Amino acid sequence: MSTLTLNPRKLSLTLAIGLSLGMTGCQILPKQPHLPESQALSARVNALYNSESTQSENSQKTGQSKKSKINNIDLVAAISEQNDIHPDLSGYHPIVTGANAFASRSILTDMATRNIDAQYYIWHDDQAGQLLLKDLWEAAERGIIVRLLLDDFNNNAKFDQHLLRFASHPNIAVRIINPLMHRRFQTLNYLTGLPRINRRMHNKSMTFDKQITIIGGRNIGNEYLSNDKNSQFADLDVLLIGKVVADIDNSFASYWSSPLSFDIETLVTLENEENPDFLEALDKLGQDEKNNDNSSLTVYKAAVEDSTIDSDLVHKRVPFRWTDMQFLSDDVGKLTKTVPSDTNLVHQLRTLLGSPSKKLTIISSYFVPTKDGVNTLVALAESGIDIKILTNSFDATDVTAVHSGYSQWRPYLLRAGVKIYELKSTASEEKRENKLWKARSQSSTSLHAKAFAVDDYQVFIGSYNVDPRSANINTEMGVIINDDELAGQLHNALSDDLLTQAYEVKLSDNGKLQWHTVEDNKKVVYDSEPRVDMSDHVWLTIMSWLPIDWLL
């Protein structure tokens, strides 16, 4: 008779997994996701907009922002006159640089007089994240009601404590959507929470006084605001006013009130009750700026000081372009697979945009076309449609698996006449006015924008990537902007002028891939994929064989 022996390390691991599985049997989400306090806060928000007299009273009680550079700022008054001139239209203004993206959010927070609603996939616990939380806290101190809705996939136990202290303010509520059950040992969620935790809220918006909003591809974090020493994301937001803002506000309300959104207090308890002060706990804001002129904090401060968004709004100098827009958003029920697939944003896009008749330009950080998508693009290109695509090169992408889901389709697309551009990791924002921001441009860059233009009139900007995850798993949002000028700008952006920042992938005469670019003012051609070694090739090939496209 043989006996079974077990390696002590394997035995320990087996016991640990067994114990964790036994413990998780008792781990369930709270039955009541919304506490009376946060429900009352939302009722106060609704009351703010029930009558003009209530709005006026609230404006009079609101204190002046500490950082305001002009007196008596009222965000509603600054925008309402323009709205009245264009009652059936919406105005947009692109936010391209990280400096402007941070400054706009910070200054609009200071300008708000009633409430601020924000929802994000990622809100990092770094300088950017803590500075904007501090701005929101100071707004709450002035009487502004703040509601913050976050996806849970990128949170951690330490940030939970910051959010719990943040939500302790009587004018602030924080909710976590589709939360992980295990807050501290998050790996356990993969053992017990799949496939639920695979479905995430990828939406990104920040709305001020129900009058003006910022949506697009950016999360909140140093790298998303082009202020990280190691990596940066090239991204795109739009500042929106007018009719479309109400639709974005309604979408936020549906996610906020969903039973999938849990008040942070129902999920987390305060660990250090002796030090409950929110501002004192913001450890990323204690750097000595005087001894470090290029610190992240100094850069953000300079961005705000250099911005004129507040006075430009008040004096109607922001060059909004007014046009017809359609807001699109996945139903929150997509996270629980309780709504029909034909309600998904991707189906709304197909219905509203139809099929291009002349041009299609796609800018997508994560581009995974799948076999069906490739067949569609090939058929369009072969019918004479001018198609151009910008995505990340292998060296620029932050998700290697995504590159494997895209790279295998390049020859098929190129043979049909599709033009493909891949952003270099050495690309950087150009024409930065802020010298401190420019000094940090040597870090690795990755494309994170999500936009596409159809023919000469329609442009989509939002959180939606051209990949199966955005289409079928995560929730997304964005706007279709009907404007020939913006469409032309996107179409024209993908040209030979881009080759200092990107590669154009082409087929050689013998059918091999080549990467064309410009370096030191000279045209350069690579016969093999730049910055991809043999081990990378092997890994990409193996991943391309795996049936994982639906996850990417």
C-alpha positions in Angstrom: 0.0 0.0 0.0 1.4 3.4 -1.0 1.0 6.5 1.2 0.4 10.0 0.0 2.9 12.5 1.3 2.4 16.3 1.0 5.1 18.9 0.8 4.8 21.2 3.9 4.5 24.3 1.8 1.8 22.8 -0.3 0.0 21.6 2.8 0.1 25.1 4.3 -1.2 26.6 1.0 -4.0 24.0 0.9 -5.0 24.7 4.5 -4.9 28.5 3.9 -7.1 28.2 0.8 -9.5 25.9 2.6 -9.7 28.2 5.6 -10.2 31.3 3.4 -13.0 29.5 1.5 -14.6 28.5 4.8 -14.4 32.1 6.0 -15.8 33.5 2.8 -18.9 31.5 3.3 -19.9 34.1 5.8 -18.8 37.0 3.7 -21.8 38.7 2.1 -22.5 42.2 1.0 -24.7 44.3 3.4 -28.5 44.0 2.9 -29.0 47.7 3.0 -26.7 49.5 0.6 -27.9 53.1 1.3 -27.8 54.6 4.8 -30.4 57.1 5.9 -27.8 59.9 6.1 -26.7 59.5 2.5 -30.3 59.2 1.3 -31.1 62.5 3.2 -28.1 64.1 1.4 -29.5 63.1 -2.0 -32.9 64.5 -0.9 -31.1 67.8 -0.1 -29.6 67.8 -3.6 -33.0 67.4 -5.2 -34.4 70.2 -2.9 -31.7 72.6 -4.2 -33.2 72.5 -7.6 -36.9 72.5 -6.8 -37.3 76.2 -6.9 -35.4 79.3 -8.0 -35.8 80.8 -4.5 -34.1 77.8 -2.9 -31.2 78.2 -5.4 -30.9 81.9 -4.6 -30.9 81.2 -0.9 -28.2 78.6 -1.2 -26.0 80.8 -3.3 -26.2 83.5 -0.7 -25.2 81.1 2.0 -22.2 79.7 0.1 -18.9 81.2 1.1 -16.3 82.5 -1.3 -13.8 79.9 -2.5 -10.3 80.3 -0.9 -8.6 80.0 -4.3 -11.0 82.1 -6.4 -9.1 84.7 -8.4 -12.2 86.8 -9.1 -15.0 87.9 -6.7 -18.6 86.8 -6.5 -18.2 83.8 -8.8 -21.5 82.0 -9.5 -21.2 79.1 -11.8 -24.9 79.0 -12.7 -24.9 82.7 -13.6 -21.7 82.3 -15.6 -23.4 79.6 -17.8 -27.1 80.3 -17.8 -27.0 83.2 -20.3 -25.2 81.0 -22.9 -27.7 78.2 -22.3 -30.6 80.6 -22.8 -29.2 81.6 -26.2 -28.9 77.9 -27.3 -31.8 76.2 -25.5 -31.8 73.1 -27.7 -28.0 72.7 -28.2 -25.0 71.8 -26.1 -21.6 73.4 -26.0 -18.3 71.6 -25.9 -14.6 72.5 -25.3 -11.8 69.9 -25.6 -9.5 69.4 -22.7 -6.3 68.0 -24.1 -3.4 68.5 -21.7 -3.1 67.0 -18.2 -2.4 70.5 -16.8 -5.7 71.8 -18.0 -7.5 68.6 -17.0 -6.4 69.0 -13.4 -6.9 72.7 -13.3 -10.4 72.5 -14.7 -11.6 70.0 -12.1 -9.9 71.9 -9.3 -11.2 75.4 -10.2 -14.7 74.3 -11.1 -14.8 72.6 -7.7 -14.0 76.0 -6.2 -16.6 77.7 -8.3 -19.5 75.4 -7.5 -22.3 76.9 -5.5 -24.7 74.0 -5.0 -23.5 70.4 -5.5 -20.8 68.3 -7.2 -21.4 64.8 -8.5 -18.4 62.7 -9.6 -18.1 59.1 -10.8 -14.9 57.4 -11.7 -13.4 54.0 -12.5 -10.1 54.9 -10.9 -9.3 57.5 -8.2 -5.8 57.0 -7.1 -4.5 57.6 -3.6 -1.7 59.8 -4.9 -1.0 63.6 -5.0 -3.7 64.2 -7.7 -6.3 62.0 -5.9 -5.7 63.6 -2.5 -5.5 67.1 -3.8 -8.9 66.8 -5.5 -10.4 65.1 -2.5 -9.1 68.1 -0.5 -10.7 70.5 -2.9 -14.0 68.6 -2.6 -13.7 68.7 1.2 -13.2 72.4 1.2 -16.2 72.8 -1.1 -18.3 70.8 1.4 -17.0 73.2 4.1 -18.6 76.0 2.1 -21.9 74.2 2.1 -21.6 72.4 -1.3 -23.1 68.9 -1.3 -20.6 66.4 -2.7 -21.4 62.9 -3.9 -18.6 60.6 -5.0 -19.3 57.3 -6.8 -16.3 55.0 -7.4 -15.8 51.6 -8.9 -14.0 49.3 -6.5 -11.6 47.3 -8.6 -8.6 49.6 -8.1 -9.2 50.7 -4.5 -7.3 49.3 -1.5 -7.6 49.1 2.3 -5.7 52.3 3.0 -7.7 54.3 0.5 -10.9 52.9 2.1 -9.8 54.7 5.3 -9.4 58.0 3.5 -12.8 57.7 1.8 -14.4 56.8 5.2 -13.0 59.9 6.8 -13.9 61.9 3.7 -17.5 60.7 3.9 -17.7 61.7 7.6 -18.4 65.3 6.5 -22.2 66.1 6.8 -22.2 67.4 3.2 -20.4 64.5 1.6 -21.4 60.9 0.7 -19.3 58.2 -0.9 -20.6 55.1 -2.5 -18.7 52.1 -4.0 -20.4 50.3 -6.9 -20.2 46.6 -7.3 -17.9 46.3 -4.2 -15.4 43.6 -3.4 -16.4 41.7 -0.3 -12.9 41.3 1.0 -11.4 44.7 1.6 -8.0 44.0 3.0 -7.1 40.6 1.4 -8.4 41.4 -2.1 -7.0 38.3 -3.8 -9.7 36.3 -2.0 -12.3 38.0 -4.2 -10.9 36.1 -7.2 -11.6 32.9 -5.4 -15.1 33.8 -4.3 -16.4 36.7 -6.4 -16.0 35.7 -10.0 -17.6 36.4 -12.4 -19.3 39.3 -10.6 -16.2 41.3 -9.9 -15.2 41.0 -13.6 -17.9 43.5 -14.5 -16.9 47.0 -13.7 -18.2 50.6 -13.9 -15.8 52.3 -16.3 -17.7 55.6 -16.5 -15.9 58.9 -15.9 -17.7 62.2 -15.2 -17.6 65.2 -12.9 -20.6 67.5 -12.9 -20.9 70.9 -11.1 -24.2 72.5 -10.1 -26.0 70.5 -12.8 -24.6 73.2 -15.2 -21.3 72.0 -16.5 -19.6 68.7 -16.7 -16.3 67.0 -17.7 -16.4 63.6 -19.3 -13.9 61.6 -21.3 -11.2 59.0 -20.9 -9.3 60.3 -17.9 -9.3 58.7 -14.5 -8.0 60.6 -11.4 -4.3 60.0 -10.8 -0.9 61.5 -11.5 -0.3 59.4 -14.6 -3.8 60.3 -16.0 -3.0 64.0 -15.6 0.4 63.8 -17.2 2.3 64.3 -13.9 4.0 61.1 -13.1 7.8 60.6 -13.3 7.6 57.1 -14.7 4.5 56.9 -16.9 1.8 59.1 -18.4 -1.4 58.6 -20.3 -2.2 60.8 -23.3 -5.9 61.4 -23.0 -8.9 63.5 -24.0 -11.8 65.0 -22.0 -14.5 67.5 -23.0 -16.0 70.3 -21.0 -19.7 70.3 -21.7 -22.6 72.8 -21.0 -26.1 73.1 -22.3 -28.8 70.5 -22.9 -26.6 67.4 -22.7 -25.7 68.0 -19.0 -29.1 67.0 -17.8 -28.7 63.6 -19.5 -25.4 63.1 -17.8 -26.9 64.1 -14.5 -29.7 61.6 -14.9 -27.2 58.9 -15.7 -25.3 59.6 -12.6 -28.5 59.5 -10.5 -29.4 56.1 -11.9 -26.0 54.7 -10.9 -26.0 56.5 -7.5 -29.4 55.2 -6.5 -28.7 51.6 -7.7 -28.7 48.8 -5.1 -25.3 47.9 -6.5 -23.9 51.2 -5.0 -23.0 50.8 -1.3 -22.3 53.6 1.1 -18.6 53.4 2.2 -19.7 53.1 5.8 -21.6 49.9 5.1 -18.3 48.3 3.9 -15.6 49.7 6.0 -15.0 50.6 9.7 -12.5 53.2 10.9 -9.3 51.5 12.0 -7.7 54.4 13.9 -10.4 56.2 15.8 -7.8 58.3 17.7 -6.9 60.1 14.5 -10.2 60.6 12.5 -9.3 63.9 10.9 -9.5 63.7 7.1 -7.1 66.4 6.2 -4.4 65.3 8.6 -4.5 61.8 7.1 -3.7 62.9 3.6 -0.1 61.7 3.7 0.7 62.5 0.0 0.3 66.3 0.6 3.1 66.7 3.2 6.0 67.1 0.7 8.2 70.1 1.2 7.5 72.1 -2.0 10.2 74.7 -1.2 12.9 72.1 -1.4 11.5 70.4 -4.5 10.6 72.9 -7.2 9.5 70.0 -9.5 7.4 68.1 -7.0 4.0 66.9 -8.1 2.3 69.3 -5.7 4.2 72.2 -7.2 3.2 71.2 -10.7 -0.5 71.0 -9.8 -0.3 74.4 -8.0 1.3 76.0 -11.0 -1.4 74.5 -13.3 -4.1 76.1 -11.3 -2.4 79.4 -11.1 -1.8 79.4 -14.8 -5.4 78.5 -15.7 -7.9 81.2 -16.5 -10.9 78.9 -16.7 -12.8 80.7 -13.9 -12.6 84.2 -15.4 -13.0 82.8 -18.9 -16.3 81.2 -17.9 -17.6 84.3 -16.1 -16.7 86.6 -19.0 -17.8 84.0 -21.6 -14.4 83.6 -23.1 -14.3 79.8 -23.2 -14.7 79.1 -26.9 -17.5 76.6 -26.6 -18.8 75.3 -29.9 -22.6 74.8 -29.8 -24.1 71.9 -31.7 -26.5 69.0 -31.4 -25.2 66.2 -29.1 -26.5 62.8 -27.9 -25.4 61.4 -24.6 -24.9 57.6 -24.5 -24.6 55.4 -21.4 -24.9 51.8 -20.5 -27.7 51.0 -18.1 -26.3 50.1 -14.6 -28.1 46.8 -15.0 -25.3 45.7 -17.4 -23.2 45.0 -14.3 -25.7 42.3 -13.3 -26.6 41.1 -16.8 -30.2 42.1 -16.0 -30.8 44.3 -19.1 -31.1 43.2 -22.7 -27.8 43.4 -24.7 -29.5 45.7 -27.3 -29.5 48.4 -24.6 -25.7 48.4 -24.4 -23.9 51.6 -25.5 -22.3 49.8 -28.4 -25.7 49.1 -29.9 -26.7 52.7 -29.3 -23.6 53.8 -31.2 -24.4 51.6 -34.2 -28.0 52.9 -34.3 -27.0 56.6 -34.1 -23.9 56.5 -36.2 -24.9 53.9 -38.8 -22.3 52.9 -41.3 -19.7 55.4 -42.6 -20.0 56.5 -46.2 -16.7 58.3 -46.5 -14.3 58.2 -43.5 -13.8 56.4 -40.2 -11.0 57.4 -37.8 -10.6 55.5 -34.6 -8.5 56.5 -31.6 -8.6 53.8 -28.9 -6.1 53.0 -26.2 -7.2 49.4 -26.1 -8.1 48.2 -29.6 -9.2 44.6 -29.8 -11.3 44.3 -33.0 -12.0 40.5 -32.9 -12.6 38.5 -36.0 -16.1 39.9 -36.6 -14.9 43.5 -36.1 -12.0 42.9 -38.5 -14.4 41.5 -41.1 -16.5 44.6 -40.8 -13.6 47.0 -41.1 -12.2 45.1 -44.1 -15.5 45.2 -45.9 -15.8 48.9 -45.3 -12.2 49.6 -46.5 -12.7 47.4 -49.6 -15.9 49.4 -50.4 -13.8 52.6 -50.5 -14.2 53.9 -46.9 -11.0 55.7 -45.7 -10.2 54.1 -42.4 -7.5 55.2 -40.0 -6.7 53.7 -36.5 -4.5 55.0 -33.7 -3.7 52.7 -30.8 -0.7 51.9 -28.6 2.5 50.3 -29.8 3.7 47.3 -27.8 6.1 49.5 -25.9 3.5 52.0 -25.0 0.6 49.8 -23.9 0.1 49.1 -20.2 -1.8 45.9 -20.9 0.3 43.3 -22.9 -2.6 40.9 -23.3 -4.5 43.7 -25.2 -1.7 44.0 -27.7 -1.9 40.3 -28.4 -5.6 40.6 -29.1 -4.9 43.4 -31.6 -1.5 42.7 -33.2 -2.6 39.4 -34.9 -5.1 41.3 -37.0 -2.8 44.0 -38.5 -2.0 42.2 -41.7 -5.7 41.6 -42.6 -6.5 45.3 -42.0 -3.5 46.6 -43.8 -4.1 44.4 -46.9 -7.6 45.9 -47.1 -6.2 49.4 -47.1 -6.7 50.4 -43.4 -4.1 52.8 -42.1 -2.7 51.9 -38.7 -0.7 54.2 -36.4 0.8 53.1 -33.1 1.8 55.6 -30.4 5.4 55.5 -29.2 6.2 55.3 -25.5 8.4 58.3 -26.0 5.5 60.5 -27.2 4.7 63.6 -25.1 2.2 66.4 -25.0 3.4 69.3 -27.2 3.1 73.0 -26.8 2.9 72.8 -23.0 2.9 76.3 -21.5 3.7 75.1 -18.0 7.5 74.5 -17.9 7.2 72.2 -14.9 4.8 70.0 -16.8 7.2 70.0 -19.7 10.1 68.9 -17.5 8.3 65.7 -16.7 7.7 64.7 -20.3 10.5 62.2 -20.4 8.4 59.5 -18.7 6.9 56.7 -20.7 3.7 57.7 -22.5 0.7 55.5 -23.2 -2.4 56.4 -25.2 -5.5 56.4 -23.1 -8.0 58.5 -25.2 -11.2 57.0 -26.6 -12.6 58.8 -29.6 -13.7 58.3 -33.2 -15.0 60.3 -36.1 -17.5 59.1 -38.7 -17.6 60.9 -42.0 -17.5 64.7 -41.9 -19.8 65.4 -39.1 -20.0 62.9 -36.1 -17.5 62.4 -33.3 -17.7 60.2 -30.2 -15.7 61.1 -27.1 -16.0 59.1 -23.9 -14.9 56.1 -21.8 -15.6 53.4 -24.5 -12.7 51.5 -25.9 -13.1 49.5 -29.2 -12.8 46.2 -27.4 -15.1 43.4 -26.2 -14.8 44.4 -22.6 -16.2 47.9 -23.2 -18.9 46.4 -25.5 -20.1 43.5 -23.4 -18.8 43.6 -19.8 -18.0 47.0 -18.4 -20.4 50.0 -18.3 -19.4 53.0 -20.4 -20.5 56.5 -21.3 -19.8 59.2 -23.8 -21.2 61.8 -26.2 -21.8 62.0 -29.9 -20.9 65.5 -31.0 -22.3 66.5 -34.4 -19.7 69.0 -35.6 -17.8 69.1 -38.9 -14.9 71.0 -37.5 -14.2 68.5 -34.7 -14.6 65.6 -37.1 -12.1 67.2 -39.5 -9.6 67.7 -36.7 -9.7 64.1 -35.7 -9.5 62.8 -39.3 -6.5 65.1 -40.0 -4.7 64.3 -36.8 -3.8 60.8 -38.2 -1.3 61.8 -40.9 2.4 61.9 -41.6 2.6 64.8 -39.1 2.0 62.2 -36.4 5.1 60.2 -37.2 7.4 62.0 -34.7 5.0 60.7 -32.0 3.9 57.4 -33.6 4.8 54.6 -36.0 2.7 54.0 -39.1 2.5 50.2 -39.6 2.7 49.2 -43.3 3.2 46.1 -45.4 6.4 45.8 -47.4 6.4 44.5 -51.0 6.9 41.0 -49.7 4.0 41.2 -47.3 6.0 41.7 -44.1 5.1 44.3 -41.5 7.2 47.5 -41.3 7.1 50.4 -38.8 7.6 53.8 -40.4 8.5 56.8 -38.2 10.5 60.0 -37.9 13.5 60.2 -35.6 15.8 63.2 -35.4 14.1 64.7 -38.4 14.8 61.6 -40.5 12.5 59.0 -41.8 13.2 55.6 -40.2 11.8 52.1 -41.2 11.9 49.2 -38.8 11.5 45.7 -40.3 10.7 44.2 -36.9 8.4 45.5 -34.2 10.2 48.2 -32.2 11.3 47.3 -28.7 9.9 43.8 -28.8 12.4 41.1 -28.0 12.2 37.3 -28.6 10.6 36.6 -25.2 8.0 39.2 -26.0 7.2 37.6 -29.3 6.8 34.2 -27.7 4.5 35.6 -25.0 2.4 37.5 -27.5 2.1 34.5 -29.7 1.0 32.3 -26.9 -1.6 34.8 -25.7 -2.9 35.2 -29.2 -3.7 31.5 -29.2 -5.8 31.7 -26.0 -9.6 32.3 -26.3 -9.5 35.4 -24.1 -10.5 38.1 -26.6 -13.9 38.4 -24.8 -12.0 39.4 -21.6 -9.9 42.2 -23.2 
